[in-house]
């Protein structure tokens, strides 16, 4: 009986860790990478535009 109760508590703790810590951390990392990608895209576009304007 104790083994079953501890197994259920272990599963509940694992689900708690996944939904409270792991999933928000993954979404935070994805959001950070998306922001970095947008900033890099703007920087590349600006450098390309300045290069084409000053090259003529």
C-alpha positions in Angstrom: 0.0 0.0 0.0 2.8 2.4 0.9 4.5 1.6 -2.4 1.4 2.6 -4.3 0.9 5.8 -2.4 4.6 6.8 -2.9 4.3 6.0 -6.6 1.3 8.2 -7.0 3.0 11.0 -5.0 6.1 10.6 -7.2 4.0 10.9 -10.4 2.2 14.0 -9.0 5.5 15.6 -8.1 6.9 14.9 -11.6 3.9 16.4 -13.2 4.2 19.4 -10.9 7.8 19.9 -11.9 7.1 19.6 -15.6 4.2 22.0 -15.6 5.6 24.6 -13.2 9.3 24.6 -14.0 10.1 22.9 -17.4 7.3 24.2 -19.7 7.6 27.9 -18.7 11.4 27.7 -19.0 11.1 26.3 -22.5 8.7 29.0 -23.5 10.9 31.6 -22.0 13.9 30.3 -23.9 11.9 30.2 -27.2 10.7 33.8 -26.6 14.3 35.0 -25.9 15.6 33.3 -29.0 12.7 34.8 -31.1 13.6 38.3 -29.8 17.3 37.8 -30.6 16.4 36.6 -34.1 14.2 39.7 -34.7 17.0 42.0 -33.5 19.5 40.2 -35.8 17.2 40.5 -38.7 16.8 44.2 -38.2 20.5 44.6 -37.8 21.2 42.7 -41.0 18.6 44.7 -42.9 20.0 48.0 -41.7 23.6 47.0 -42.7 22.4 45.8 -46.1 20.4 49.0 -46.7 23.3 51.3 -45.6 25.7 49.3 -47.8 23.5 49.6 -50.8 22.9 53.3 -50.3 26.6 54.3 -49.7 27.8 52.0 -52.5 26.1 54.0 -55.2 
